[in-house]
């Protein structure tokens, strides 16, 4: 069994409040959950209006599949029509 964890840094340049940040992140997280069947949470930069860090987790028997899903998640955010700019991402796969 493999657990894949992806940390994604985002910048929200047009955002002016925590309420606006919450609206954008809720849209992104719900789409990721529905489309890729992954667990998603905001893990850092909670009090900053224009920065966000998302943690995405995928559990699978196949290491390659886990990496593929998390790479597709990052590409979906980067190419999506969200009001965000991706600062970077890192993927770590942990065998259990």
N, C-alpha and C positions, 0 to 999 in steps of 0.2 A: 504494500500500500504506500502511496506517495501523497504528500501534502505539498501543494504549490502555493506560494505566497507571493503576491505582487504588490509593491508599494509604488503608487503613482502620485507624483507631485503636479498640482494644477495651480494656475493663476487665473483669476477671474477679473480681467481688467475693467469691465463695465460695471462691476458691482459696487454698490454704495452702502450696503447694510448687511447685517447678519441674516435678516429675513430673506433678502434677495439671494444670498449665498445658499441658504437652506433650500430655497425653491429650485435652484439650478442643480444642486447635489442630489436632491430627492428625485429629480427627473433622471439623472444619470444612473443612480443606484438602482432605481426600479427597472430601467431598461436593461441594465447588465444582469440583474437577477432573472428577468424573464427570458432574455435572449440566450444567455450562456449558462444558466443554472449554477451560479457561483454565489458565495457569501461576500457581501460588500459592507464596509463601514468607514466612516471618517475617523482616522486614527491620530491625526496631528493637526496643528494650526487651527484649533477649534474657535479661538477668539479673534482671529484675523479675518477681516472682511474680504480681502482679495487673494488669499492663499488657502489652499486646501490640500490635504494628503489623504488619499483613499487607500485602504487595504483591501485586497481582493484575495480570496482563498478558494482553491479548487482541490478536491479530493478524488483520487483515481487509482486504479491498479497499474496503469501504464504511465511511466515517466514522460514519454514523448507526448502523449495525449495531454497531460497536465500542462506541459510547456506550451503546446499548441493553443490550448484554450486561453491561457493567460496572455500569450502574444496577441491573440485575436481581440481580447478585451482591450489591451493597450492600443491596438490599431483602431478599434471602434471608437474609442474616446478621441484619439488624435484626428481621425478623419470625420468624426461626427459633426453635426451642425449645432453644437452646444456653444454657449458663450464662455468657453474656457480655452486656455492655452496650456498644452502639456509641457511641463518643465523637464520631465524625465520619468523613467520608471526602472525598476529593478525587479528581477524575478529570482526567487530562491525555491528550490525543490528539495524537500526533506524526506528521505526514505524512513518509513516506520516499520 
